[in-house]
Amino acid sequence: MRPPGWQPRLIALDIDGTIVHERNPPSPRVLAAVREIGRHAVVTLCTGRTVLGVGHVLDQLELGAHPHADRYSDVEHTTVCSNGAVVLDTGSRQVRYAIRFEPGPVVAAVREALPGAVFGCEEVGVGQRVGAPFPGGILAGRVRVVDEAELLREPTPKVVAYWPHGTPAEVAERMAGVAVPGAEVTLDHELPWVSMVPEGVSKASALAGVARALGIDRADVLAVGDGDNDRAMLRWAGLGVAMGQAPPEVKADADEVTGTVLEDGLAAVLERYL
């Protein structure tokens, strides 16, 4: 239980379904709340997007070096990308580190569960190499269609699978109980989409590293999200808040539930601490 007057020192925010809805920009209310809370706490975006997909959101939110960085040993803002596998320096937009794994075993396991799935492997700071075309606008950066040998040749921080033959519910049903070697698997509740990063990697693991670097205890962390890839982060944070449109299993992992993204649920949470 948080003490009376509790204030978060580190705030971790998912992007899609939390800050923005589909391709729309953040609402004026959300923008104002995030910018203002950034004057009092460190704000870290924690997203499944690649480093190429976060830049315009960082610009909109005006996130950069913390105005009171001296309180945090001159540690700059950090952005967690690719479900924790890639960490970006928010101010310089330089990659701090990327954790990679071999895509071959991952692709084989998911292909068996989802015949006809299309796979993509992230190339950090460049784009994606894919085995076949993805729907337009889903992947950021340069997208190269390659043969199987090239798709699997290089280690990658994240593998994505798009299954054009079914719904998110059908993907979840087929993936239930599937062992994907050496990977952490998360599903999308709006698209027939599977994301895989190296085993032991998650938004929570990356956020824990950010907190350690800043000298901030997990009890002083607020996290807000709406997806399967947010569940570990919501459980780890001192206060985990699920968005109102989140699936039931995500809400069950949170300490509380706010309004939907269309209701500016994120702003409602942040405004309590302004």
ZAMARGU-4260 file (C-alpha; in steps of 0.2 Angstrom, whole numbers, plus 5000, padded with zeros to 4 digits):
<rodrens>
0) 5000/5000/5000 | 5007/5017/4995 | 5008/5030/5009 | 4997/5046/5010 | 5004/5059/4998
5) 5013/5046/4988 | 5021/5054/4972 | 5029/5043/4958 | 5048/5047/4954 | 5048/5037/4938
10) 5033/5035/4926 | 5033/5022/4913 | 5021/5024/4899 | 5016/5013/4885 | 5012/5022/4868
15) 4999/5013/4858 | 4983/5012/4867 | 4989/5023/4881 | 4996/5039/4874 | 4989/5037/4856
20) 4975/5029/4848 | 4979/5021/4831 | 4987/5034/4820 | 4980/5049/4829 | 4992/5061/4839
25) 4990/5062/4858 | 4975/5072/4863 | 4978/5090/4870 | 4974/5084/4887 | 4986/5069/4887
30) 5000/5080/4880 | 4997/5093/4893 | 4997/5080/4907 | 5013/5071/4901 | 5023/5087/4898
35) 5018/5094/4915 | 5022/5078/4925 | 5039/5078/4916 | 5043/5093/4927 | 5041/5083/4943
40) 5046/5065/4938 | 5056/5056/4925 | 5045/5050/4911 | 5051/5034/4901 | 5041/5028/4886
45) 5041/5009/4886 | 5034/5002/4869 | 5034/4988/4857 | 5039/5000/4844 | 5056/5000/4836
50) 5068/5015/4839 | 5062/5022/4822 | 5044/5022/4827 | 5046/5032/4843 | 5054/5048/4837
55) 5039/5058/4832 | 5030/5053/4849 | 5045/5059/4859 | 5045/5075/4849 | 5026/5078/4852
60) 5028/5075/4871 | 5044/5086/4871 | 5053/5072/4881 | 5072/5074/4883 | 5085/5077/4897
65) 5076/5079/4913 | 5075/5097/4920 | 5082/5091/4937 | 5095/5078/4930 | 5106/5083/4945
70) 5094/5074/4956 | 5097/5058/4946 | 5116/5058/4944 | 5115/5066/4927 | 5107/5051/4920
75) 5097/5056/4905 | 5080/5051/4899 | 5079/5033/4892 | 5066/5026/4880 | 5063/5007/4881
80) 5059/5000/4863 | 5055/4983/4856 | 5047/4977/4871 | 5063/4980/4881 | 5076/4973/4869
85) 5082/4990/4863 | 5085/5005/4874 | 5087/5022/4867 | 5095/5038/4874 | 5080/5050/4873
90) 5090/5066/4871 | 5102/5060/4858 | 5091/5047/4850 | 5106/5035/4851 | 5104/5017/4855
95) 5112/5013/4871 | 5111/4994/4869 | 5101/4980/4860 | 5099/4962/4866 | 5098/4950/4851
100) 5095/4932/4848 | 5094/4919/4834 | 5078/4920/4824 | 5078/4903/4817 | 5071/4893/4831
105) 5058/4906/4835 | 5052/4907/4817 | 5051/4888/4816 | 5040/4886/4832 | 5028/4900/4827
110) 5026/4894/4809 | 5021/4877/4815 | 5007/4885/4826 | 5002/4898/4813 | 5004/4891/4795
115) 5006/4905/4782 | 5012/4918/4795 | 5023/4932/4788 | 5039/4935/4798 | 5049/4951/4801
120) 5066/4953/4810 | 5071/4970/4817 | 5087/4979/4810 | 5090/4992/4823 | 5089/5009/4817
125) 5086/5003/4799 | 5070/4994/4798 | 5064/4976/4795 | 5069/4962/4784 | 5054/4952/4780
130) 5050/4935/4772 | 5035/4942/4763 | 5026/4959/4762 | 5017/4965/4778 | 5001/4976/4777
135) 5006/4994/4773 | 5010/5006/4787 | 5013/4993/4801 | 5032/4992/4800 | 5043/5008/4802
140) 5059/5011/4792 | 5066/5002/4777 | 5057/4986/4774 | 5066/4973/4764 | 5058/4957/4757
145) 5072/4943/4758 | 5073/4925/4756 | 5072/4913/4771 | 5091/4911/4772 | 5094/4930/4773
150) 5079/4932/4785 | 5086/4920/4798 | 5105/4924/4795 | 5108/4938/4807 | 5103/4939/4826
155) 5089/4952/4830 | 5082/4960/4845 | 5064/4956/4840 | 5054/4945/4828 | 5036/4949/4823
160) 5024/4937/4815 | 5008/4943/4806 | 4995/4930/4803 | 4983/4936/4789 | 4972/4920/4791
165) 4964/4924/4807 | 4959/4935/4821 | 4969/4940/4837 | 4958/4928/4847 | 4962/4914/4835
170) 4981/4918/4836 | 4979/4917/4855 | 4971/4900/4854 | 4984/4893/4842 | 4998/4900/4852
175) 4992/4894/4869 | 5004/4881/4876 | 5017/4883/4862 | 5035/4883/4867 | 5045/4896/4858
180) 5063/4892/4862 | 5074/4906/4870 | 5060/4919/4868 | 5047/4929/4877 | 5031/4930/4868
185) 5018/4943/4868 | 5002/4944/4858 | 4992/4959/4851 | 4973/4961/4856 | 4969/4971/4841
190) 4979/4963/4827 | 4983/4944/4823 | 5001/4948/4828 | 5015/4939/4839 | 5030/4948/4845
195) 5046/4939/4852 | 5061/4945/4861 | 5075/4936/4869 | 5071/4926/4884 | 5071/4936/4900
200) 5068/4952/4891 | 5053/4963/4894 | 5047/4980/4897 | 5049/4976/4915 | 5067/4970/4914
205) 5072/4986/4905 | 5062/4997/4916 | 5071/4989/4931 | 5087/4994/4924 | 5082/5012/4921
210) 5076/5013/4939 | 5093/5006/4946 | 5103/5018/4935 | 5092/5032/4943 | 5093/5026/4960
215) 5074/5024/4961 | 5065/5010/4970 | 5052/5001/4961 | 5039/5006/4974 | 5041/5024/4967
220) 5037/5019/4949 | 5021/5022/4941 | 5017/5011/4925 | 5003/5013/4913 | 4998/5002/4898
225) 4985/4991/4889 | 4993/4976/4881 | 5000/4959/4884 | 5017/4966/4883 | 5013/4978/4897
230) 5008/4965/4910 | 5025/4961/4917 | 5028/4980/4919 | 5012/4983/4927 | 5015/4969/4940
235) 5033/4975/4943 | 5029/4994/4946 | 5024/5001/4963 | 5008/5006/4955 | 5002/4998/4939
240) 4988/5005/4930 | 4978/4997/4915 | 4969/5007/4902 | 4950/5005/4902 | 4950/4995/4885
245) 4964/4983/4890 | 4959/4964/4890 | 4954/4957/4906 | 4970/4948/4909 | 4980/4964/4908
250) 4967/4973/4920 | 4970/4958/4932 | 4989/4961/4933 | 4986/4980/4937 | 4983/4988/4954
255) 4969/4999/4946 | 4960/5003/4930 | 4958/5020/4922 | 4947/5026/4908 | 4950/5021/4890
260) 4962/5029/4878 | 4948/5038/4870 | 4942/5045/4887 | 4960/5051/4890 | 4962/5038/4904
265) 4981/5042/4905 | 4978/5060/4908 | 4966/5056/4922 | 4980/5046/4931 | 4994/5059/4929
270) 4983/5073/4934 | 4981/5066/4951 | 5000/5069/4954 | 5001/5087/4947
</rodrens>
